[in-house]
Amino acid sequence: MRSLKSRLAVVLLPCLMGWGLYAVFACSPSVDGDGDSDGDTDTDADGDGDGDGDGDGDGDIDADGDYDYDNTCDSQEFTISTEPPRLMLLLDQSSSMIESAWGGHSHWTETQLGLEALLNDPRNADSYFGLDPFPDGDMDYLVRCHDECCQDVLGCFVDEWQRCINLSMSCGRSCMVDLPPWVPLGLAPVSGPDIIDYVNLDVVPTSFGNTPIVDQLRYYLEDHSDIMPEFYADDGSAYLVVLSDGDDTCEGGDDTPVSDVVAALEDVTGRLVSERGIRTFAIGFGDTGGDMASELNAIARTGGTPHTSFFPITEEGALLEAFDSISTSVISCVYDIDQPDATADPNSVNFYFDGDVVPMDVACEHGWRWADDTHLRVEFCEAYCDRLKAGEVSMIEARFGCSTVVY
């Protein structure tokens, strides 16, 4: 994920006689040493003290007595920025995640490797990540309920069934999702080490047996702005990333049809977008068929992202590719700029990528457009947006004072 903040240099220059010619004219030295070109050795051209040469005292050169846009070589710097993406990782930590996949790796091992690469990537340093593993349990619960033997139904469970039954009865949080995120949202360099430490704990994921996907998503429908206000800002930059290896085993009962679970997932993800401005991605360890695929596709289909089907992880490297696709898609091409000085004409502005002009295109197909009526938010479109997402632009610049180049 690329950096989402850069400096926007705004140059206030007139175009009365052409960009280069007038810039030279306006900044050329006088011949009598007083700062004007009338040869009278005073400090303005007409004796009224404003230095504009027209005698009306308003500081511009049109002699109408009002205050007009600046016609000097003034310049100022603005901050151009966009809301950094905030991704909460919803990680399935049911015991099936320790099952072997390919190359001798378990799903959990693939997750460990993928998260380490994601969170240590310098491109993601300006993005926020948090971790909310599900089902929930505090550290005491994890330690007390960790038991690899009792997760092996065909192995030692046969010999120690009584102990395992007693353990399961005292460890009844396999469908619980009431605790706050294990790792709060933070910039990747801050939250990343804590996330990696968690997934490397020996007591996970062998402390739980179920997969409460629907209820975990419903948790975020509730207002938790007291503990994570930035995630509930409703500015379109908050995302949930569901990572699971199975279908929901907690919604309804054992006889609940998959279609009912799919409907519940579509409802909750759709409401997350419409009510909270939170979008959802889905990643699954498994192929594109079966109950898990149906449910994860339901999440992706109504999650409000460009990826309307889940990312299937079926081979080594696929998780890294999924993370990269998600990272790229959450980069915004809508930027906020500071309020320019009153002397900057908002109707005469051009934007530049590394010195090359970007044309204005209200259809948002071949350039930029204003994203709001205040002209303080600009959206870069299509190929220009792609360049931003690919990290190919090092400087975005805006210049007020010249006629806008239109596509």
N, C-alpha and C positions, 0 to 999 in steps of 0.2 A: 504494500500500500504506500502510495507516495505522499510526500509532504503536502499538506493542504493550506499552507500559509506562505505568502510571499509578499514582497513590497511592491506597491503600486505607485509609480512616479507619475504625478500629474503636472503637466506643463501648461501654463496659461500663455498662449501665444496668439496674436491676431493673424488674419490672413487677408488683410486689405490689399496687399500687393503681392501676394504669393508667400508661401511659408518661408523659404530661405531668404528672399529679397527683403521682406519687411523685417524679419528678425535682425538682419544686418543693419537696416535703416534705423530701427528703433534703438539699437544699442550702440550706434556709431558715436564716437566722441565729438564734442563741439569744438569749434575753432577758437573761441574766446575764453575758454576755461571756466565758464559759469554753469555749465550743465545744460544750456540750451543752444540753439543754432542761430540766434538772431543777431549776434555780434554786439550786444549792448552791455555786456559784463554784469548784468543783474542775474538773479537766479531763476527767473522764469521768462517766458517769451512775450508776455503781454502786460506785466506789471501788476497782475491781480493776486499773485502769490500762490496760484495753484499749479503753475508750470505747464498748462495745457495749450496755451496759445490762442484761446478763443474768447477770453474775457468774461466768461459767465461764472467762473469760480467753482464749477462742479467737478473739476478734475478729469473730464474727458474732453474729446476734441470735436464734438459735434455741435457746439454752440447752442444746445437746447435747454441748458440749465438743469437737467435732471442727472441722475446717477446711472451711468451705463456700465456695461461689462468692461473689464480691465483691458487696456491696450498697451500693456508693458510686458517686458520680458520677465515677469514674475514666475516663480515656480514654487511648488510645495509638494511634499510627500504625503501620500495617504496610505493607510493600511487596507489592503484587500485581503479578505479572509472568508472562509466558509466554515460552517460548523463541522468539527471533526467527527468522523463516524464513531459510534459507540456500540460495541458488540458484546452482548452477554451470551456466553457459551453455555448452553443447556446440555450437559453431558450425562448420558445414560451410564449409571454405574451399577446396573444389575449384574448379577454373577455371570450371565451369559457372555459378557464382554471379555471374559478370560478364555473363551473358546479359541482354538487355533484357526487361523485363516490360511495364509499362504506363506511359504518360506519359513514355517515354524513360528511365525509371529501370531500372537493373539490380536483380537480387535483392540484390546487395551494397549498393547505395545505399539500398534500402528498409531493409535491416538497420541500416545506419549511422544513419539517421534514427530508426528505432524504438528502438534502444539509447540514443541520446542523450536521447530523451524519457523513456524508462523510468528511466534512471539519474539524471536531473536532476530528476525529480518529487519535491518535498518530502515527499510521502506515503511515499516509499520510503527515507527517511533512516535508519530504524531496521532496515532489512533488509540482509542480507549478500549480496554478489554476487561471483562469480569468473568467469573466462573460460578455457575449455579448447578452443581451436580444433583442428579435426582435418581432415586428417592433421597430424602434428607436425613441427616443424622449428625450429631455433634461428635467430637473426637472420642469422648467416653463411650458413646454408643458404637462407634466404628470399631474400637478396640475390643469391646466386650462381645460384639456380635460377629467378629471376623472368624471364620472357620471354613477353610478350604475343604475339609473332609465332608462336612454336611452339605456342601454344594455338589458333591459327586454322588448322584443318586445311584449309579450302578456300581460304585466302589464301596467305600467304608460306610456309607449310609446304611447298607444292609446290616452291618455288624453293630452299628452304633445308633440305630434308629431312635431309641428312647432318648438318648442324650440330644440328638438333633431335633427331635420334636419339642423337647423342653426348651432348647435354645430358640427355636423358631417362635415359640409362644411368648418368650420374654423379649424377643427382638421383633416387635410388631410394627415397624415403621416402613415396611416395604412399599407402601402406597402413600406415604406422607410427603408433602411438599410445602410445609408451613414455615420453614426456616428461611431467613434471608440468604442471599448469595454467599457462598463460602469465601470468595474473593471479590471485594467491591470493585466497581469500575475504576480504572486508573489508566494512565498512559502505559503503553506496553512495557517500557523499561521499568516501571514501578510495579505493575500488577503481574507482569509476566513471570518473574521468579516465583511468586507465591502460587500461581497457577501450576507451574511446572513442579514445584515441591509437592502440591497436593496429588497430582496424578502419579507421582512416584512413591506415594505412601504404600507400605506393604498391606495395609488393612482395607484397601479398596482395589477392585470392586467386589470383594467376596463377602460383603456384609448384608447384601440385599438380594431379594429374589424376583422382584416385580419391576414393571416399567410403566409408571404413571405419566404418560406423555400429555394427555388431555389436561389433567389437573395441574401439571407443571406450567403449561401455557396459561391456564386460567389464573394462576397466581399473578401474572403480569397484567391481567385485566383490572385487578384491584389497584387502588392508588397507594403506591409505595414511594411517593415523592419525598417523604420524610427521611428515608434512608438512601435513596438514590435520585435526588432531584434532577440531575442532568439527564437521566434516562427518560424522565417524564416531561421533558421540555416541549414535546410535540412539535419539533422542528424538522421532522423527516429524517433525522440522522441516527435514530435508535433502532437496533436490530437484535433479534434473537436468532441464534444459530443452534438448531436441534441436531444433536449427533447421537444416533442410536443404532442398535443392531437388531431391533425387534419391534413388534407391534405392541400397542398398549395392552397391558394385562390387568389394569385396575378400573377402567371405565365400565360401569354397569356390573354385570356378573359374568360368570363363565359362559353363559349362553347368549350373551349380547352379540347380535349380528355385527359383522365387520362394517356393514353399511351404516349402522348407527354410530359407530366410532368415527367413521369417515365424516359423517354429517356433523358430529360434535367438533371435530378438528377444523372443518371448514368454517363453522360458526365462530369458534374462538379466534382463529387467525384473522378472519375477516373483521371481527370486532376490534382486535388489537390495532388494525390499521385505521379503522374509521373512528374509534373512540380514543385511542391513545397515540396514534401516529407511529406505532411500532410495527416494523416489518419483520418477516420471518423467513429464514432459509432452512432447508432440511438436507441432512447428510445421513446416509444409511449404509451400514455394512451388509451388503447382500445384493442380489440381482434385482432386476426391474419387475419381477413378478411376485405374487404372494401377498399376504395380508400386510406385511410391513411396507411393501412398496405402495400399496393402495393408500395406506394411512399417511406415509411421508409425502406422497404426491398430493394428497389433499392439503397438507400444510403448505407445500410449495405453490400450489395452484391458487390459493387465496391469500398468500402471504404478502402480496404487494411488491414483490421484487421482479426483476426481469427473468429470473430463473423459475419457471412454472412447473418444473418437475424436480424431483430430488436428485442429489448427487450420489450415484451408486459407487461404493468403494469395493471393488472386486479384485484389485491387484495392487501390488506395491507401487507407490507413487501417486495413486489416484487421490488419496486424501490431500496431499500437497497441492495437486492441481485444483481440487475443489476449493481449498482455502484461498488459492491465488485468484480463482474466478470470483469468489465472494469479495475478496479484498479490493479487486479492481472495480467491481460493480457498485460498491458503496462510496466510492470517491465522487463527490458532488461537483458539478460543473456550474453551480449557481454561487456567485460570490457577492458579498456585501462590501460596499465601499463607504468611507466616511462622507459626511456632508461636505461638499466642496465649498470654498469661499463664495460669497455673494457675487464676486466678480467673474466667476466661471460660468459660462453660458451652457446650461445643461442640454440645450438643443444642438450644440455643436461639439461633438465629442467623438473621438476615435480610440479604439483599443488596439493594442499591439502585442503580439507574441514575439519576444526576442527581436524587437525592432520591425517586424513585418505586420502591416495593417491587417486587422480582421474586419471584414465587411459586416455591416448591419443587415440582418435578415429577420424581419418580423415573423416569418414562417418557421424560423429556427431550424433551417436545413443547411445553410451554408455560411454561418457566421455567428453573430451574437444578437441578442435582443434584451430589452429591459424586462426584468422579471417582476417588476411592480410599478405602480403609478408614481412613486416618489423618485424614481430614477436613482435609487441607492442600491439596487440589486440587479446584477447583470448575469445573464445565462449564456454560456458558450455552448454551441450546438454541434451535433453530428461529428464531423471529422475533427473539429477543433476541440470538442469534448474528449474525443478519443485520444488526442495528443496530450491533454491534461492527465487523463487516466494512465497513460503510458509513461508519464513522468518526463516527457520530451520538452517541456517548456520550463525555462529557468527564470524568466522575467515576464510578468504581465504589466503593461504600461497603458495609461490613458492620457490623452492630451485634449484639453478643452480649447476652443477658440477657432477651430477650422471646421468647414462643412463636413458632415458625416459621410464617410464612404459607404454607399449602399450597394448590396449585392445586385 
